[in-house]
């Protein structure tokens, strides 16, 4: 008798949704992709070639997909503006939920997803912060938790995307919440994770600054293509962020955790693989072309561990409340970018 698998649907078949759907089909042995949702005709055409032959039902109506017979869980990978609404609908329909980050660009709306989750304690609800599932970050976290570098006191972290010659992200800026919410939310989640390993810290203040160096169109959205931010905590610890949309060589996501007895660096010298190139132009290494290439296996681990928690009734590898905290901090950094002023918090997390 074959072991039972999680009957799951994929909502959204854009670039990231296609990857999730393929992972569910071919790289998640405890999941069975039974349905997918997309209102986009081009994505439906892709699904008819790549999903339907495997028995996946395609829906253009989200509510109809939720009513699919035997459906147990939904992976949400639609546009950010509908993440929260679709997550809550799925929870209220009795489905486990794995939602791409962020739950929303508004912390209060993020909190509504958490509240819905708390009202349905039998369901597993998780926000997909992929770096928590990356082998290197997990190793660094385990070493930090074991006290290898003493007490982590400073974290420097960056998310730097390769230049997009199409400028598609400029149009995305209208709904992304800004570069801190879209890019740095990953780094903020890491900071809360690593600093939390030695006791939860309350954020005291944030301040940020940025520049529009390559895409002047971003000014209309009060956004930047390069920005830095500083997060101060009440216990004296500090985090420094850098985010960029214009790395010429490729994806550069690096984190440095500095402790009282040493430091750890994740991906300090970004590289696609272990091949070195030595030619007339000099010695060099290639970089990953984009975020997914760098964290491909992390996305696979993410969906497999989510499925295991749903099927086995075990704890999720991360709590959902952190998804609210990360957006609250990212939104404050974005506001500081626009105003030029420091944003302060009380010790309960409320903005002053």
C-alpha positions as CSV (number, residue, x, y, z in Angstrom):
1,X,0.0,0.0,0.0
2,X,1.5,3.4,-1.1
3,X,2.0,5.9,1.7
4,X,-0.5,8.7,2.0
5,X,0.5,12.0,0.4
6,X,-0.7,15.6,1.0
7,X,-3.3,16.6,-1.6
8,X,-2.1,20.1,-2.5
9,X,-3.0,22.9,-4.9
10,X,-0.8,25.6,-6.3
11,X,-2.4,29.0,-6.6
12,X,-0.6,31.2,-9.2
13,X,1.5,30.0,-12.1
14,X,3.7,32.9,-12.7
15,X,7.5,32.5,-12.7
16,X,7.7,31.4,-9.1
17,X,4.4,29.5,-9.2
18,X,5.7,27.4,-12.1
19,X,8.7,26.4,-10.1
20,X,6.6,25.5,-7.0
21,X,4.3,23.4,-9.2
22,X,7.2,21.5,-10.7
23,X,8.7,21.0,-7.3
24,X,5.4,19.6,-6.0
25,X,5.1,17.3,-9.0
26,X,8.7,16.0,-9.2
27,X,10.6,16.7,-6.0
28,X,8.2,16.3,-3.2
29,X,7.5,12.6,-2.6
30,X,5.0,13.3,0.2
31,X,2.9,15.7,-1.8
32,X,0.5,15.2,-4.7
33,X,-0.3,18.2,-6.8
34,X,-4.0,17.8,-7.6
35,X,-5.0,21.3,-8.7
36,X,-3.8,24.7,-9.8
37,X,-5.3,28.1,-10.1
38,X,-4.5,30.9,-12.6
39,X,-6.7,33.4,-14.4
40,X,-4.0,34.1,-17.0
41,X,-4.5,32.4,-20.4
42,X,-0.8,32.1,-21.1
43,X,-0.3,30.4,-17.7
44,X,-3.3,28.1,-18.5
45,X,-1.6,27.1,-21.8
46,X,1.6,26.3,-19.9
47,X,-0.3,24.2,-17.4
48,X,-2.1,22.2,-20.1
49,X,1.4,21.1,-21.3
50,X,3.2,20.7,-18.0
51,X,0.6,19.9,-15.4
52,X,-2.6,18.4,-16.9
53,X,-0.8,15.3,-18.3
54,X,0.0,14.5,-14.6
55,X,-3.7,14.7,-13.7
56,X,-3.7,18.2,-12.3
57,X,-7.0,20.0,-12.6
58,X,-6.7,23.7,-13.7
59,X,-9.1,26.3,-12.3
60,X,-9.5,30.0,-13.3
61,X,-11.7,30.6,-10.2
62,X,-9.9,30.4,-6.8
63,X,-13.0,29.5,-4.8
64,X,-13.7,26.6,-7.2
65,X,-10.2,25.3,-6.7
66,X,-10.7,25.3,-3.0
67,X,-13.7,23.1,-3.5
68,X,-11.7,20.5,-5.4
69,X,-12.5,17.1,-4.0
70,X,-10.0,15.8,-1.4
71,X,-7.9,19.0,-1.4
72,X,-6.0,19.4,1.9
73,X,-3.5,22.2,1.4
74,X,-2.8,25.3,-0.8
75,X,0.6,26.8,-1.8
76,X,-0.1,30.4,-2.6
77,X,2.2,32.0,-5.2
78,X,0.0,34.7,-6.7
79,X,0.7,38.5,-6.6
80,X,1.4,39.9,-3.2
81,X,-1.8,42.0,-3.1
82,X,-4.0,38.9,-2.9
83,X,-1.8,36.7,-0.7
84,X,-3.7,37.5,2.6
85,X,-7.2,37.3,1.1
86,X,-6.4,33.9,-0.5
87,X,-4.7,32.6,2.6
88,X,-7.6,33.4,4.8
89,X,-10.1,31.9,2.3
90,X,-8.1,28.7,2.3
91,X,-7.8,28.6,6.1
92,X,-11.5,29.1,6.5
93,X,-12.1,26.3,4.0
94,X,-10.1,24.0,6.3
95,X,-6.9,23.9,4.2
96,X,-3.3,24.0,5.3
97,X,-1.5,27.0,3.8
98,X,2.0,27.7,2.6
99,X,2.1,31.3,1.4
100,X,5.0,33.0,-0.5
101,X,6.4,36.0,1.2
102,X,5.2,38.5,2.2
103,X,1.7,37.8,3.5
104,X,1.0,41.4,2.6
105,X,2.8,44.7,2.3
106,X,0.7,45.9,5.3
107,X,1.5,44.5,8.7
108,X,-2.1,44.8,9.9
109,X,-3.3,42.7,7.0
110,X,-0.5,40.2,7.7
111,X,-1.8,40.0,11.3
112,X,-5.3,39.1,10.0
113,X,-3.8,36.0,8.4
114,X,-2.1,35.1,11.8
115,X,-5.4,35.7,13.6
116,X,-7.2,33.4,11.1
117,X,-4.5,30.8,11.7
118,X,-4.9,31.0,15.5
119,X,-8.7,30.5,15.1
120,X,-8.0,27.2,13.3
121,X,-5.2,25.6,15.4
122,X,-5.5,22.2,13.7
123,X,-4.2,23.7,10.4
124,X,-0.6,24.4,9.5
125,X,0.0,27.9,8.2
126,X,3.5,29.0,7.1
127,X,5.0,31.9,5.2
128,X,7.7,30.8,2.8
129,X,10.9,32.6,3.9
130,X,13.2,30.4,1.7
131,X,16.5,31.2,3.3
132,X,15.5,29.4,6.5
133,X,15.6,26.2,4.5
134,X,19.0,26.8,2.9
135,X,21.7,24.4,4.1
136,X,24.3,27.1,4.6
137,X,22.0,29.3,6.7
138,X,20.8,26.4,8.8
139,X,24.4,25.4,9.5
140,X,25.2,29.0,10.5
141,X,22.2,29.1,12.7
142,X,23.1,25.8,14.4
143,X,26.6,27.0,15.1
144,X,25.3,30.3,16.5
145,X,22.8,28.6,18.7
146,X,25.6,26.3,20.0
147,X,27.5,29.3,21.1
148,X,30.4,29.0,18.6
149,X,30.7,32.8,18.1
150,X,29.4,33.8,21.5
151,X,26.5,36.3,21.6
152,X,25.6,37.6,18.1
153,X,25.7,41.4,18.4
154,X,25.9,42.7,14.8
155,X,24.4,41.3,11.6
156,X,25.1,42.6,8.1
157,X,22.9,41.1,5.4
158,X,22.1,41.9,1.8
159,X,19.9,41.0,-1.0
160,X,21.3,42.1,-4.3
161,X,19.6,41.2,-7.6
162,X,21.2,41.0,-11.0
163,X,20.3,43.8,-13.3
164,X,17.0,43.2,-15.1
165,X,17.4,44.7,-18.6
166,X,13.7,44.6,-19.1
167,X,13.0,46.7,-16.1
168,X,9.9,44.5,-15.2
169,X,10.4,45.2,-11.5
170,X,9.8,48.9,-12.1
171,X,6.1,48.1,-12.9
172,X,6.1,45.7,-10.0
173,X,7.1,48.5,-7.7
174,X,3.6,49.9,-7.9
175,X,2.4,46.9,-5.7
176,X,5.6,45.5,-4.2
177,X,5.6,47.7,-1.1
178,X,9.1,49.0,-2.0
179,X,12.6,47.5,-2.1
180,X,12.8,46.9,1.6
181,X,9.5,45.0,1.7
182,X,10.2,43.1,-1.5
183,X,14.0,42.3,-1.0
184,X,15.1,43.0,2.5
185,X,12.2,41.2,4.2
186,X,14.3,38.0,3.7
187,X,17.2,39.6,5.5
188,X,15.0,41.0,8.3
189,X,13.5,37.5,8.8
190,X,17.1,36.1,9.1
191,X,18.0,38.9,11.6
192,X,15.0,38.1,13.8
193,X,15.8,34.4,13.6
194,X,19.5,34.7,14.5
195,X,19.0,37.3,17.2
196,X,16.1,35.4,18.6
197,X,18.4,32.4,19.1
198,X,19.8,34.1,22.2
199,X,16.6,35.7,23.4
200,X,13.9,37.8,21.6
201,X,14.9,41.4,20.9
202,X,12.5,44.3,20.6
203,X,13.2,46.7,17.7
204,X,14.0,50.2,19.0
205,X,14.3,52.1,15.8
206,X,15.0,51.9,12.1
207,X,16.5,54.4,9.6
208,X,17.3,54.1,5.9
209,X,18.5,55.9,2.9
210,X,18.6,55.1,-0.8
211,X,19.3,56.2,-4.3
212,X,17.9,55.9,-7.8
213,X,21.0,55.1,-9.8
214,X,19.7,53.2,-12.7
215,X,15.9,53.4,-13.0
216,X,14.6,57.0,-12.5
217,X,11.1,55.6,-13.1
218,X,11.2,54.3,-9.5
219,X,10.9,57.9,-8.1
220,X,7.2,57.9,-9.0
221,X,6.7,55.0,-6.5
222,X,8.9,56.6,-3.8
223,X,11.2,53.7,-4.3
224,X,15.0,53.1,-4.9
225,X,17.1,50.7,-6.8
226,X,19.8,50.7,-4.1
227,X,19.1,51.3,-0.4
228,X,20.7,50.7,3.1
229,X,19.0,50.4,6.4
230,X,19.9,50.2,10.1
231,X,17.9,48.4,12.7
232,X,18.6,49.2,16.4
233,X,17.3,46.8,19.1
234,X,16.5,47.7,22.7
235,X,19.2,45.3,24.0
236,X,21.9,47.2,22.1
237,X,22.2,44.9,19.1
238,X,22.3,46.4,15.6
239,X,21.6,45.1,12.1
240,X,22.7,46.6,8.8
241,X,20.9,46.0,5.5
242,X,21.8,46.6,1.9
243,X,19.5,45.9,-1.0
244,X,20.1,46.5,-4.7
245,X,18.5,45.9,-8.1
246,X,21.6,46.5,-10.2
247,X,24.3,43.9,-9.6
248,X,26.0,43.4,-13.0
249,X,27.6,40.0,-12.3
250,X,24.6,38.2,-10.8
251,X,22.8,37.4,-7.6
252,X,24.7,38.4,-4.4
253,X,23.0,37.4,-1.1
254,X,25.4,37.6,1.8
255,X,25.0,37.5,5.5
256,X,27.6,38.2,8.2
257,X,26.8,37.4,11.9
258,X,29.3,39.0,14.2
259,X,29.4,37.7,17.8
260,X,31.4,38.3,21.0
261,X,33.7,35.3,20.2
262,X,33.9,35.4,16.4
263,X,31.8,35.7,13.3
264,X,30.1,33.6,10.6
265,X,29.8,34.6,7.0
266,X,27.3,33.0,4.6
267,X,28.1,33.3,0.9
268,X,30.8,35.9,1.6
269,X,32.2,35.3,-1.9
270,X,29.2,34.7,-4.1
271,X,29.6,32.0,-6.7
272,X,27.5,29.8,-8.9
273,X,29.5,26.7,-8.4
274,X,33.1,25.6,-7.6
275,X,34.4,26.2,-11.1
276,X,37.0,28.9,-11.4
277,X,37.7,30.6,-14.8
278,X,41.2,31.6,-15.7
279,X,41.6,33.2,-19.0
280,X,43.1,36.3,-20.7
281,X,40.7,38.6,-18.8
282,X,42.0,37.3,-15.4
283,X,40.7,34.9,-12.8
284,X,37.0,34.9,-11.8
285,X,34.0,32.9,-10.7
286,X,30.5,33.1,-12.1
287,X,27.5,34.1,-9.9
288,X,24.0,32.7,-9.8
289,X,21.8,34.5,-12.4
290,X,18.9,35.1,-10.0
291,X,17.4,34.4,-6.6
292,X,15.9,31.0,-7.4
293,X,19.2,29.6,-8.8
294,X,20.9,30.5,-5.5
295,X,18.1,29.0,-3.3
296,X,16.6,26.3,-5.5
297,X,17.2,23.5,-3.0
298,X,15.8,25.6,-0.2
299,X,12.5,25.8,-2.0
300,X,12.4,22.1,-2.3
301,X,13.2,21.6,1.4
302,X,10.5,24.2,2.3
303,X,7.7,22.3,0.6
304,X,8.8,18.9,1.8
305,X,9.0,20.0,5.4
306,X,5.6,21.7,5.1
307,X,4.1,18.5,3.7
308,X,5.7,16.5,6.5
309,X,4.3,18.8,9.2
310,X,0.8,18.6,7.7
311,X,0.8,14.8,7.4
312,X,2.6,14.0,10.6
313,X,1.0,16.6,12.8
314,X,4.5,17.9,13.8
315,X,5.5,21.5,14.4
316,X,6.3,23.7,11.4
317,X,9.9,24.7,11.1
318,X,9.0,28.3,11.6
319,X,6.2,30.3,13.2
320,X,3.8,32.5,11.4
321,X,4.0,35.6,13.7
322,X,7.5,36.4,12.4
323,X,6.1,37.1,9.0
324,X,4.2,40.0,10.5
325,X,7.2,41.3,12.4
326,X,9.4,41.2,9.3
327,X,6.9,43.2,7.2
328,X,6.3,45.7,10.1
329,X,10.1,46.4,10.2
330,X,10.4,46.5,6.4
331,X,7.5,48.9,6.0
332,X,9.1,51.2,8.6
333,X,12.4,51.1,6.7
334,X,10.5,52.0,3.5
335,X,8.8,54.9,5.3
336,X,12.2,56.1,6.5
337,X,13.5,56.0,3.0
338,X,10.7,58.3,1.8
339,X,10.7,60.7,4.8
340,X,14.4,60.7,5.7
341,X,13.5,60.4,9.3
342,X,14.2,57.7,11.9
343,X,11.2,55.5,12.8
344,X,11.0,54.6,16.5
345,X,9.2,51.7,18.3
346,X,8.1,51.1,21.9
347,X,9.2,47.9,23.6
348,X,5.9,46.2,22.7
349,X,6.6,46.8,18.9
350,X,4.2,49.8,18.5
351,X,5.4,52.7,16.3
352,X,5.9,55.9,18.2
